[in-house]
Amino acid sequence: MTSFEADYAGACVRPSPNHGERADGRLPDMILLHYTGMPTPDGALDWLCCAESQVSSHYFVHEGGEVIQLVPEGRRAWHAGKSSWHGESDINSLSIGIEIANAGHPGGLPDYPKEQIAAVIELCRDCVKRWSIAPERVLGHSDVAPIRKVDPGEKFPWAELHRAGIGHWVEPATITGGRFFQRGDAGQPVEALQSMLSLYGYSTEITGQFSEKTAGDVEAFQRHFRPERIDGIADFSTIDTLHRLLSALPRYS
């Protein structure tokens, strides 16, 4: 692909060949955040711009805050892979993908630098404004691909983004004792939990059986919204946090 004009005024352009048409004329109504999970930022950027990789994103944010646009926002970048949210499986056609340079779990999950997060906030703010993206539609890769993906990871500062007006968030409930649900449990309370996760957007099957898939969805939820403990166990803190998030959504309030 030849060069193009950046959609975000703060971005430099480095075209990636890995993109296509958005299906059915869809316009982006979601932002999906990733970490690169590779040892070096330059290596990650080269991979996203290499035709052999068959992966890309719309934006790449360096550790120092430099923003690079790889694919025009009107095009379908290849960043989400097999994923689902609210029953839709072609997440690439309805999202803007942002890769954040960070070695991730393979590299010991380093902290995100302040300059980098500030740049992510400004980029997201601009995309949200131009595309009228709802707060609850700013998600992590792990949200739309539980078990398979864990980025941008539990160290990503979702609360800081929310304070800046980006994303959906409530203060997580304190971790205490009490009743909990885990792998192997069954019954109406498990079905209620699965229903809540599904209502929020996760691809949770409502079976009343606390399966490995349910545990993976709970882990994905915890990684985003209750990162203090990620164990796939639906304790009071997890369930209460999920309930308050649902209650804060416009369609349920």
Phi, psi and chi 1 to 4 in degrees:
 res  aa     phi    psi   chi1   chi2   chi3   chi4
   1 MET       -  137.2  179.4 -174.9 -147.0      -
   2 THR   -76.4  170.9   56.8      -      -      -
   3 SER   -64.7  160.3 -170.2      -      -      -
   4 PHE  -143.2  167.0   56.8   89.1      -      -
   5 GLU   -83.2  131.8 -174.7  174.9  -12.1      -
   6 ALA   -63.3  139.6      -      -      -      -
   7 ASP   -75.6  -32.3  -65.6  -68.0      -      -
   8 TYR  -101.5  122.9  173.3   55.2      -      -
   9 ALA   -60.9  -25.0      -      -      -      -
  10 GLY   -86.5    6.7      -      -      -      -
  11 ALA  -104.8  145.3      -      -      -      -
  12 CYS   -89.9  160.9  -60.3      -      -      -
  13 VAL  -112.1  130.8  171.3      -      -      -
  14 ARG  -137.7  100.0  178.4  175.5  170.6 -179.0
  15 PRO   -65.0  137.5  -20.4   33.7      -      -
  16 SER  -105.8  144.5  169.3      -      -      -
  17 PRO   -82.3   -2.9   31.6  -35.8      -      -
  18 ASN   -96.0   85.5  -56.5  -35.4      -      -
  19 HIS  -164.7  172.0   56.7   85.5      -      -
  20 GLY  -158.7 -164.8      -      -      -      -
  21 GLU   -79.3  142.8  -63.4  -75.6  -14.8      -
  22 ARG   -71.1  135.4  -67.9 -173.4 -178.2  -87.9
  23 ALA   -66.8  139.8      -      -      -      -
  24 ASP    56.1   30.3  -57.7  -40.3      -      -
  25 GLY    66.2   22.0      -      -      -      -
  26 ARG   -63.1  145.5  -69.5  -65.8  -62.5  -96.5
  27 LEU  -107.6  150.0  -62.4  176.3      -      -
  28 PRO   -65.1  130.1   19.4  -29.7      -      -
  29 ASP  -131.2   19.4   65.6    0.5      -      -
  30 MET  -147.8  145.5  174.2 -171.0  -68.1      -
  31 ILE  -112.7  130.3  -66.6  174.3      -      -
  32 LEU  -118.0  122.5 -157.7   61.6      -      -
  33 LEU  -102.0  136.8  -59.0  177.7      -      -
  34 HIS  -129.4  159.4  -50.4 -107.3      -      -
  35 TYR  -106.0  157.0   64.8   42.2      -      -
  36 THR   -73.9  -34.4   53.8      -      -      -
  37 GLY    66.8   24.4      -      -      -      -
  38 MET  -121.3  157.6  -66.1 -178.8   68.1      -
  39 PRO   -59.9  -36.0  -24.2   34.1      -      -
  40 THR  -130.3  146.4   67.5      -      -      -
  41 PRO   -60.6  -42.1  -25.1   35.5      -      -
  42 ASP   -63.8  -39.4  -71.9  -16.0      -      -
  43 GLY   -64.3  -39.0      -      -      -      -
  44 ALA   -66.4  -43.5      -      -      -      -
  45 LEU   -64.0  -42.4 -177.4   57.6      -      -
  46 ASP   -59.8  -40.0  -72.7  -15.7      -      -
  47 TRP   -65.9  -40.6 -175.5 -116.1      -      -
  48 LEU   -68.5  -21.6  -68.7  166.5      -      -
  49 CYS  -103.8    8.1  -67.1      -      -      -
  50 CYS  -100.1  127.5  171.2      -      -      -
  51 ALA   -60.6  -31.2      -      -      -      -
  52 GLU   -61.6  -33.3  175.4 -169.2   -3.6      -
  53 SER   -70.9  -31.6   73.5      -      -      -
  54 GLN    61.1   26.0  -65.2  -71.9  -70.8      -
  55 VAL  -132.5  154.7  -64.5      -      -      -
  56 SER  -164.1 -178.7   61.9      -      -      -
  57 SER  -151.0  169.7   60.9      -      -      -
  58 HIS   -75.4  -39.1  -66.1   92.5      -      -
  59 TYR  -133.1  154.5  -67.3   98.3      -      -
  60 PHE  -131.9  129.3 -179.4   96.8      -      -
  61 VAL  -116.7  115.1 -176.6      -      -      -
  62 HIS   -70.2  163.6  -89.7  -71.6      -      -
  63 GLU   -59.7  -34.1  -66.1  166.0  -39.6      -
  64 GLY   -84.1   -2.5      -      -      -      -
  65 GLY   104.6   -3.5      -      -      -      -
  66 GLU   -67.6  133.0 -179.9 -172.2    4.8      -
  67 VAL  -109.0  129.8  177.2      -      -      -
  68 ILE  -121.4  131.4  -60.5  173.5      -      -
  69 GLN   -99.2  128.6 -174.8  167.9    3.1      -
  70 LEU  -104.4  -30.5  -46.4 -179.2      -      -
  71 VAL  -137.6  135.9  174.6      -      -      -
  72 PRO   -58.9  144.8  -21.5   32.4      -      -
  73 GLU   -62.1  -25.9  -69.9  178.0    8.8      -
  74 GLY   -74.1   -9.1      -      -      -      -
  75 ARG  -102.8  162.5  -59.2  -75.0  -70.1  173.0
  76 ARG   -93.4   99.8 -179.9 -178.5 -178.4  -86.0
  77 ALA   -76.0  157.3      -      -      -      -
  78 TRP  -105.4   82.6  -56.4  -20.0      -      -
  79 HIS  -126.7  -24.6   59.6   98.3      -      -
  80 ALA   -89.3  -29.4      -      -      -      -
  81 GLY    64.0 -153.4      -      -      -      -
  82 LYS   -69.6  115.2 -174.6  178.2 -179.9 -179.2
  83 SER  -158.8  168.8   50.4      -      -      -
  84 SER  -158.7  146.0  176.4      -      -      -
  85 TRP  -154.5  127.2 -167.1 -107.4      -      -
  86 HIS    49.6   40.4  -87.4  -61.0      -      -
  87 GLY    82.3   -3.4      -      -      -      -
  88 GLU   -97.9  132.4  -64.0 -163.4   80.9      -
  89 SER  -105.7  -16.5   58.8      -      -      -
  90 ASP   -93.6   69.8 -173.7    0.8      -      -
  91 ILE   -64.0  -30.4  -59.3  -59.2      -      -
  92 ASN   -60.3  -33.5  -76.7  -22.9      -      -
  93 SER   -75.8  -16.7  -78.4      -      -      -
  94 LEU  -120.6   14.9   50.1   91.1      -      -
  95 SER  -131.7  160.7   63.2      -      -      -
  96 ILE  -107.3  122.5  -67.6  172.9      -      -
  97 GLY   -96.7  130.9      -      -      -      -
  98 ILE  -123.2  115.7  -60.1  175.3      -      -
  99 GLU   -93.1  128.2  -73.5  -83.0   -1.1      -
 100 ILE  -110.3  123.1  -55.1  165.4      -      -
 101 ALA   -64.0  110.9      -      -      -      -
 102 ASN  -164.6  132.4 -175.7  -71.5      -      -
 103 ALA   -65.9  -16.7      -      -      -      -
 104 GLY    67.1 -160.1      -      -      -      -
 105 HIS   -59.3  -38.9  -69.6   83.6      -      -
 106 PRO   -61.7  -25.8  -24.3   35.3      -      -
 107 GLY  -104.9   20.2      -      -      -      -
 108 GLY    86.9    9.9      -      -      -      -
 109 LEU    52.5   65.8 -160.0   57.9      -      -
 110 PRO   -66.8  156.9   23.7  -32.7      -      -
 111 ASP   -63.7  153.1  -68.8  -27.9      -      -
 112 TYR   -86.0  126.2  -70.9   88.6      -      -
 113 PRO   -62.3  149.0  -20.9   32.5      -      -
 114 LYS   -58.2  -41.1  -68.1 -178.5  178.6  179.5
 115 GLU   -63.9  -35.8  -61.7   85.1   -4.0      -
 116 GLN   -69.0  -45.1 -173.3  178.8   44.8      -
 117 ILE   -66.0  -38.2  -66.4  -57.0      -      -
 118 ALA   -59.5  -40.0      -      -      -      -
 119 ALA   -68.8  -39.6      -      -      -      -
 120 VAL   -61.9  -42.3  169.7      -      -      -
 121 ILE   -61.2  -45.8  -73.1  171.7      -      -
 122 GLU   -66.5  -39.5  -71.0  -54.9  -46.6      -
 123 LEU   -64.4  -47.3  172.3   58.0      -      -
 124 CYS   -63.1  -41.0  -72.9      -      -      -
 125 ARG   -58.9  -42.0 -176.5  178.6  -76.1  141.2
 126 ASP   -67.2  -43.8 -171.7   74.2      -      -
 127 CYS   -65.6  -42.1  -68.2      -      -      -
 128 VAL   -59.6  -43.4  162.9      -      -      -
 129 LYS   -67.5  -45.1 -178.3  178.1  179.7 -179.7
 130 ARG   -71.8  -30.8  -73.3 -173.8  -70.7  104.0
 131 TRP  -110.4    4.2  -67.0  105.1      -      -
 132 SER    52.8   52.7  -60.6      -      -      -
 133 ILE   -85.5  127.4  -64.4  172.1      -      -
 134 ALA   -69.4  149.2      -      -      -      -
 135 PRO   -53.4  -41.9  -26.8   35.2      -      -
 136 GLU   -73.2   -2.2   65.0  -89.9   19.8      -
 137 ARG  -101.8   13.3  -57.2  -78.1  -73.0 -178.8
 138 VAL  -101.3  108.6 -179.5      -      -      -
 139 LEU  -132.1  167.8  -60.9  165.2      -      -
 140 GLY   -99.0  159.6      -      -      -      -
 141 HIS   -57.5  -36.6 -160.9 -175.5      -      -
 142 SER   -65.3  -25.6   54.9      -      -      -
 143 ASP   -67.8  -41.0  -69.6  -51.4      -      -
 144 VAL   -92.2   -9.3  -58.3      -      -      -
 145 ALA  -140.0   60.7      -      -      -      -
 146 PRO   -56.1  150.9  -24.6   35.6      -      -
 147 ILE    72.8  -50.6  -58.6  175.0      -      -
 148 ARG   -70.1  -36.1 -171.5  175.3   70.8   84.4
 149 LYS  -130.2  148.0  -67.8  -65.8 -178.7  179.2
 150 VAL  -128.2    9.0  -67.1      -      -      -
 151 ASP   -93.3  153.1   56.4  -50.9      -      -
 152 PRO   -83.1    8.6   31.9  -36.4      -      -
 153 GLY    91.8  164.5      -      -      -      -
 154 GLU   -71.9  -12.0   53.0  -89.5   26.8      -
 155 LYS   -89.2   -4.1  -76.9 -169.6  175.9 -179.2
 156 PHE   -69.2  131.9 -173.0   76.8      -      -
 157 PRO   -84.7   71.6   32.7  -36.2      -      -
 158 TRP   -59.7  -36.0  -68.0  104.6      -      -
 159 ALA   -63.8  -37.5      -      -      -      -
 160 GLU   -66.1  -40.1 -175.1  176.1  -15.8      -
 161 LEU   -62.3  -41.6  -96.2   69.3      -      -
 162 HIS   -63.9  -39.6 -177.6 -104.8      -      -
 163 ARG   -62.5  -26.5  -72.1 -167.2  -66.8  -89.9
 164 ALA   -89.6    5.8      -      -      -      -
 165 GLY    91.1   15.4      -      -      -      -
 166 ILE  -118.2  124.7  -54.9  -62.1      -      -
 167 GLY    89.4  172.0      -      -      -      -
 168 HIS  -108.9  134.8 -167.3 -143.3      -      -
 169 TRP  -162.8  144.3  179.6  -97.9      -      -
 170 VAL  -132.2  156.2  -62.8      -      -      -
 171 GLU   -65.0  126.0 -168.3   63.0   27.3      -
 172 PRO   -62.2  143.4  -18.6   29.8      -      -
 173 ALA   -66.7  147.4      -      -      -      -
 174 THR   -62.1  139.8  -58.2      -      -      -
 175 ILE   -76.9  120.4  -63.0  174.6      -      -
 176 THR  -132.9 -174.0   59.6      -      -      -
 177 GLY   -81.7 -159.9      -      -      -      -
 178 GLY   107.0 -175.2      -      -      -      -
 179 ARG   -69.5  146.4 -168.9  178.0 -177.0 -172.0
 180 PHE  -146.8  166.9   58.7   84.9      -      -
 181 PHE  -126.0  142.9  -54.0  101.9      -      -
 182 GLN  -150.7 -178.5   60.7 -176.2  -12.2      -
 183 ARG   -49.9  133.1  -66.6  167.4  179.4   84.8
 184 GLY    95.8  -19.1      -      -      -      -
 185 ASP   -73.5  159.0  -72.2  -17.2      -      -
 186 ALA  -152.7  160.0      -      -      -      -
 187 GLY   127.6 -177.0      -      -      -      -
 188 GLN   -61.2  -40.8 -166.8  -81.1  -31.7      -
 189 PRO   -60.5  -36.1  -25.4   36.1      -      -
 190 VAL   -67.4  -41.3  172.6      -      -      -
 191 GLU   -61.4  -38.8 -175.6  176.1  -27.6      -
 192 ALA   -64.9  -41.9      -      -      -      -
 193 LEU   -60.8  -47.7  166.2   68.3      -      -
 194 GLN   -60.6  -38.1  -67.5  170.0  -30.7      -
 195 SER   -64.1  -40.8  -64.7      -      -      -
 196 MET   -64.7  -44.5  -68.8  169.0   66.1      -
 197 LEU   -61.6  -42.0  -72.8  164.6      -      -
 198 SER   -65.5  -40.9  178.0      -      -      -
 199 LEU   -61.7  -35.8  -78.6  170.1      -      -
 200 TYR   -70.7  -31.2 -162.9   77.3      -      -
 201 GLY   142.8  -16.3      -      -      -      -
 202 TYR   -66.8  154.2  -67.1   91.5      -      -
 203 SER   -85.9   45.1   58.4      -      -      -
 204 THR   -78.5  130.4  -49.5      -      -      -
 205 GLU   -82.2  132.2  -61.3  171.0  -14.4      -
 206 ILE   -93.5   94.2  -56.3  170.7      -      -
 207 THR  -121.8  -16.8   63.1      -      -      -
 208 GLY    80.7   -1.1      -      -      -      -
 209 GLN  -108.8  123.9  -56.7  -71.8  -34.6      -
 210 PHE   -80.0   87.8 -158.2  114.3      -      -
 211 SER   -87.8  177.6   62.2      -      -      -
 212 GLU   -61.3  -36.1  -71.0  -65.4  -39.3      -
 213 LYS   -64.6  -44.0  173.0   65.9  168.2   63.7
 214 THR   -61.6  -43.4  -61.2      -      -      -
 215 ALA   -60.7  -39.9      -      -      -      -
 216 GLY   -64.9  -38.0      -      -      -      -
 217 ASP   -67.4  -38.7  -67.7  -16.1      -      -
 218 VAL   -64.2  -41.8  169.9      -      -      -
 219 GLU   -60.6  -43.8  -76.0 -170.7   12.0      -
 220 ALA   -61.7  -42.9      -      -      -      -
 221 PHE   -61.3  -46.9  175.4   82.5      -      -
 222 GLN   -61.7  -40.9  -68.6  170.3  -25.8      -
 223 ARG   -59.8  -32.9 -175.4  165.8  -81.4  110.9
 224 HIS   -88.9  -47.3 -174.7  153.5      -      -
 225 PHE  -110.5  -14.6  -64.0  105.2      -      -
 226 ARG  -144.2   65.6 -151.8  -72.1  -55.8  -87.4
 227 PRO   -75.2   -4.3   27.1  -35.7      -      -
 228 GLU   -61.4  -34.8 -175.8  178.3  -11.0      -
 229 ARG  -143.6  122.2 -177.0 -173.1  -64.0  168.5
 230 ILE  -118.8   98.7  -57.5  163.9      -      -
 231 ASP  -135.3   -0.2   55.3   10.0      -      -
 232 GLY    73.0    8.8      -      -      -      -
 233 ILE  -100.1  127.6  -64.2  173.2      -      -
 234 ALA   -86.2   84.8      -      -      -      -
 235 ASP   -86.9 -179.4   57.8    0.6      -      -
 236 PHE   -58.2  -42.9  169.8   80.8      -      -
 237 SER   -59.0  -45.0  169.2      -      -      -
 238 THR   -64.4  -49.2  -59.4      -      -      -
 239 ILE   -66.4  -41.4  -64.6  170.6      -      -
 240 ASP   -65.9  -41.8 -179.9   72.3      -      -
 241 THR   -62.4  -44.2  -56.6      -      -      -
 242 LEU   -62.1  -43.4  173.2   56.0      -      -
 243 HIS   -61.4  -43.1 -179.1  -93.6      -      -
 244 ARG   -70.5  -32.9  -72.8 -174.9  -68.6  114.1
 245 LEU   -64.2  -45.3  -80.8  162.4      -      -
 246 LEU   -61.9  -42.3  -81.7  169.2      -      -
 247 SER   -64.1  -26.8  -62.1      -      -      -
 248 ALA   -84.9   -8.4      -      -      -      -
 249 LEU   -73.7  140.8  -70.8  174.1      -      -
 250 PRO   -56.1  -35.9  -25.1   34.2      -      -
 251 ARG   -75.3  -13.6   60.4 -176.7 -180.0  -86.8
 252 TYR  -116.3   -7.9  -60.3  121.6      -      -
 253 SER   -83.1      -   58.3      -      -      -
